[in-house]
Amino acid sequence: MLSRTASNLYWLSRYVERAECLARILDATYRLSALPQGYGSQTNEWESAIATAGSAASFNENYKEANERNVTEWLAFSPENPASIRNCLEIARANARSVRTALTGQMWDAINSAWHELHRYDPKRITREEFTRFLNFVTEASVRFDGTSFRTMLRNDAYWFSRLGFLVERADATARILDVKYHVLLPREAQVGGPLDYFQWASILRSVSARTSYHWVYRDSVKPWLVADLLILNRQMPRSLASCYENINRYLDDLAQFYGRHGQAQRLARTTTSRLENGKMEDIFQSGLHEFITQFLIDNNRVGNAIGDQYLI
Amino acid sequence: MHLTVPVRPAYQQLAHWLDTVPKDVLDYRREEAEFIFRRIGITFAVYGEAASTERLIPFDIIPRILNRGEWQKLSRGLEQRVKALNMYLHDAYNKREVLRAGVIPEDLVFGNPVFRPEMNGQQVPHDIYVMIAGIDIVRVDPDNFYVLEDNARVPSGVSYMLENREIMLRLFPELFVDHPVAPVENYADDLLATLKSVAPVTSSGEPTVVLMTPGIYNSAYYEHSFLADKLGCELVEGRDMFVKGDMLYMRTTEGPKRVDVIYRRVDDDFIDPLAFRPDSMLGVPGLMSVYQAGNVTLANAVGTGIADDKAVYSYMPDIIKFYLGEEPILKNVETWRCREPDHLKYVLDNIEKLVVKEVHGSGGYGMLIGPAADKKTIENFAAKVKASPEGFIAQPTLALSTCPTFVEEGIAPRHVDLRPFVLTGRDKTRIVPGGLTRVALSKGSLVVNSSQGGGTKDTWVLDR
């Protein structure tokens, strides 16, 4: 397969996944900011959203204040923000066009229809109710794209590169949410955190669409250390770091077997996978949740770069 | 729906069907066709139109029909013409007998900006220069086909031939029950066989064929990806390939892989910045040296432009006679070459009756349709012709044949042309029965180019 084709497939699914993550973060932020004063946290939720999306620096260059209007515009529609939802879908479709031959008809249809739909929303005149629909549309477009890939692609290198892009992005997104909110997940005396943080925990779950899953897995009320466990180590949870890496590792192995050669990407992924497989939440809290997540973001980035060097250029 | 004018015999059955089908059924199916086209992303770009970089070519749901006899004559003529084109190209870049015999003037070859001195004495596999030709055909009466234009560089439009048929099969399956329509879906297999047949002699084993595109911003990008998909070959851009030791390779996830045949949809000027335009980002540095070493085949060959410009066109009947000793089966449209003083005088005196075209223009850009133009436009154009007469030719406005077409006011006659595709390989010539029918959708218009608002139709060759 052409390296450029592999690269396009990889980034195509990364961008689709990124668009969906942004939509979920925005949705969770809306919910949180809609709570009456006193229920939410002391922090500005819109600032958190920008931090989670990883674009605080460029946001501050363009806006004076992180409020609903500015953050929504920046994360959803801004042409200045290279990773706005709109730009993610634009780039995704441009990638899809240049690898039309590597996509199945249904995958192309999914991404192409999403692109046409995207252009029906006018960011200048969008109402709050329409915006909710917009976020739904983005999530559904991503699910449809993902579903068509899963249902229709041949299980060969094209499929594996597409999966890898999606998983590396997903792991990154989960880790970023944890990175911004880690302080509310730290185990501490009940009266310090208090029930006020309950809505923060719920919001974290919502931003990875795990509100219901949590209860099925733990059959317990929302507890911060369990939220951390769900997102980091629990392999039942498809957005957890452990689940992402279980699959990254698997698809990299498939590639190595298919091409008959192991490389740096496989080695790095294996290291990260075993750290997650053998990890315990007590140890992670002990040695520092923040440090753990920071290190994970660095490692995940290294795996991404190694995939790039090994196959995509 | 009733047809207002009589139709040719091949259309009898269709005419009857159109008489009985309610208009809302046609409306509905036309909408469905447009929906499908947009969904699958068959679009083209109009240059110089930033706002709508992707547009649909209007598709007309009423097919254009030829019967077997008509097609047989046409396809014999096409084969003859493309054979002569290839012989002429080989001669022009080698012995030049055609020039010595005075069949065509030397400066049409040497003074032609698309003449490639790099090709002088250069051997190409099996002396085939034009593997893929698109010949534009019009009819003016029941008996005669005229060639309007030869396309021997990178002819496009074949994806529409194939997709239009797919759409028709999907929308009107009942029509195919009554009409024995010859299939066109084997085009991609024919193309692949043709391309493999011209692989370099140095390539070992099964040749690797790729399709080279300028990229997603090219107006025909959809077609490039469509064809690569049907051919089952990689769709490469210049940046995917590199030259090492007189060989051409593409970058793959498994390392470099040798490329043997390039079906290139990139113009000569842009294929190699070291040989041609140095500012081109679309090509592969050093590609020409690999080509000259005979280690890669380009389809079509470099330098075929000297066979298809509108000035050389006017000599085609002579070229056919010179190489094949046969009378041309397909007629040429009478053409005045403004480069010749008496022709120029005639053109300027009668410009309001003529179609005047730039010799190197294409796609309906840079032409004057005398009868449709206002005085001011005509004067301006005449001034341009006077300033550089060698850049223009003129032709009479033909009474082009029309085909029933579904337009606003119902079914009405509209002018059509036809571009069949001729594939020339080492073993044989392949022409699938059909081609791209383009239709001028505005009443009375003669311009069928998609960039000028033309549409397309499915083309049926009946097996009876």
Contacts between the chains, C-beta under 8 A, distances in Angstrom:
chain1	res1	chain2	res2	distance
A	1	B	234	7.9
A	1	B	252	5.9
A	1	B	253	4.9
A	1	B	254	7.8
A	2	B	234	5.3
A	2	B	236	6.5
A	2	B	240	5.3
A	2	B	250	6.2
A	2	B	251	6.7
A	2	B	252	5.7
A	2	B	253	7.6
A	3	B	240	7.4
A	3	B	251	4.5
A	3	B	252	6.0
A	3	B	253	5.7
A	4	B	237	7.1
A	4	B	239	7.2
A	4	B	240	5.3
A	4	B	251	7.3
A	5	B	234	7.4
A	6	B	253	4.9
A	94	B	216	6.5
A	97	B	41	7.5
A	97	B	216	4.8
A	97	B	221	7.1
A	97	B	225	7.4
A	98	B	215	7.1
A	98	B	216	5.0
A	98	B	225	8.0
A	100	B	41	7.7
A	100	B	222	8.0
A	100	B	225	3.8
A	100	B	226	7.6
A	100	B	229	6.8
A	100	B	235	7.7
A	101	B	225	5.5
A	101	B	228	4.9
A	101	B	229	4.3
A	101	B	234	7.9
A	101	B	235	5.3
A	105	B	40	7.3
A	108	B	40	7.5
A	108	B	41	6.7
A	109	B	39	5.9
A	109	B	40	7.4
A	112	B	39	7.0
A	112	B	41	5.3
A	113	B	39	7.0
A	116	B	38	7.4
A	157	B	253	6.2
A	161	B	253	7.8
A	259	B	253	6.9
A	259	B	254	5.3
A	311	B	253	4.6
A	312	B	253	7.7
A	313	B	251	7.6
